[in-house]
């Protein structure tokens, strides 16, 4: 895992000590972005001001990009008790002297939420909440109502309310005023570098340099689209009956909004789905403030700790438009982010080909989605060959779950399972060159996968797909095709080449070997090369091939036990010459069924990819189950172990072992103790892991004698349990100093009591037993009493 970046906050001025490269940005790509939008702007990464252009200190009007600041003030008003909540009625702030409201009956149900979401229908004909209208008369009503909430006259600006010490004052705007007197005192007149502070505040969820100015849960709630995607656009006209005017525009300016708008922000991921995207080539967590229809913009990208504020020419908004200028320019920001903390390209371990490693030697455990096979071709085909699909949405759905591979295929035409257009050639014709527009789009998806540690499981051919009907021979055209693909994408770290799915349907072993040799020669990063074959466990035709590293298995058996037994059989047959990936097991299932199979496969010495897991319809919990598998194995030395179920004892079903150094025991139904046979004496650490929840509990420096050992799993674990047992590398313990800090303290006391009581966690009965004087706490007196009662134990040496 890479270290989290250092996050800083500006004081009177931004910290400019870091260049783009020092925070993981490619300046050459940033320069392309700056050239594309022009104007005046700043880019903040990790809290550092790393890029400026034009005049970053020039104050100016931000037009409608100012609107989210008004919603920020709304949240402060709720937090301070000036309002009960965002669903307070607006009519109560517009009263006549006799107590009656100035709002007409139609608008009596209008709330502050309606105003923040552009669904109030003020100066329109519908009732509040019934229709979408990008409505600058309603924004003026919003602003003037907020002035009433904060006790300000209608002729004032919101500056006083915004800049107080307990609100936005700590942001220390360095270039002067925030709110302007224009636009009825509701507009923002500030510099790009000051406006970026608002974005940095929202990115950090209301925190400013360790000070929680706004409740983070409120920010979490409103950093998402809030207008329903199926809300109709307004059709009924109305009047500005309060006579308050507009902040600049009309009462119905754009159809865009339903599904992508909320609290005056525009969002990338549409409400209710993770698939459809406003800007499909950037992360799903992007949100922006937008003024003058794409001229004054502030973009917030939480995934990259990035804020950009600029007045320029950002390009057409066009939600869902993969080729729209806004999408293209935002993509440059994403492309500028260099993969951080990657350990070099994946490859087969040259010392132990049973497992994959990064080039620096760190192991990689693979567990991901075995679908959708048509990932690269999802969506409608555009004129240039690119796709208007949900690929980036699928990637974003996987990010954060821990699942770390996606199954993709370059050629699905010519006999494969795809349409005639599903190949990367110009006009889908293999007689023509590869289409750079298509490859560039693939690159954007692959870059996002690689950046997030998701392996590109890259098939060249789908099953039965064959363009060149040349028998055993790889033609010059096919060789050129393979080499071009390799040269185009080999720079990605998380990449595994797969020659063909069910290769035997169309290709001979010799042709597969020759293609593998071409890949190996062309790929300067020595990525793993895999072959997938028809159902079965026999890989003898490729066992000794120097270019083939992985057997991508299809094994269609119904139960977890059968899958496990099959993996053990394949492991033994492999004789350490290649690694195993259970990439296609029919009826793998979902939920508990899939999870049990995943662990059964892993405990048989194989990686796992789940067929039918198309991501789009996959439950997030199923992806997270894969992530927990990765999480557990990544904390072990699995790459030095062998499956050996003969060591299983008690409730243990499966064992991976590297005696006498380390062991993994697993059960799907721990009705009793987990155990391992024939262990050697010594001090061992134990890490219990719950595959369902990801909870873990460790117990350090447990002395184990020679022979069979059993342990009672933690009481709060379910039936599925994994246990990692490994030799302690700590030196000899001095008396009571369990954490080797040369002091005996209550931390050591708790650990000692845990050890003496044979408990992993000190709760329930264990706590009662340790609390020998029944005073409700475990203290040093309890420790003394317990040790006195156990004087029969051999004493440990005293601390020096």
Protein Blocks (a to p, Z undefined) as FASTA:
>chain_A
ZZdddddddffbccfkbcfklnopafklmmmmmmmngmaddddeehiafbdehjlkbgcd
ekjmlmmmmmmmmmmmmmnopagbjkbcfklmmccfkopafbdfklmmpcfklmmnopno
poiabdehiaccddfklmmmmmmmmmmmnopafkbcfklmmmpmklmmmnopanbpfbdc
ehnopaccddfklmmmmmmmmmnnopaghiafbafklmmmmmccfbdfklccdfbdcddf
konopakiafbfbfbhghpagehiacfbdghiakbcfblmbcfkbccddehehiaccddd
fknopacdddddebjfkgoiakbmklmmmmmmmmmpccehiabjadddfklmmbccdfko
pacdddddfbdfklmmgcjddfkopacdfklmmmmmmgonlpacdcddfblgghiabdfk
lccbehhiakbccdfklmmmmmmmmmmmmmnopacdddfbdghiafblghjaccfklmmm
mmmmmmmmmmpmbdcddfbghkllmpcfklmmmmmmmmmmmmmnlpacdddddedjbfkl
mmmpckbcbdcdddddfbfklmmmmmmmmmmmnnopaccddfbcghkbgajllmmmmmmm
mmnopacddehilolmpcfklmmmmmmmmmmmmmpckllcccdfklpghjbfbdcdddfk
bccdddfblfbccddehiaedddddddddfknopacddehiacdedjddddddfkbcfbd
cddddddfbdcddehianonopacfklmmmmmmmmnopabdghjlmmmmmmnonopacfk
lmmmmmmmmmmpccddddZZ
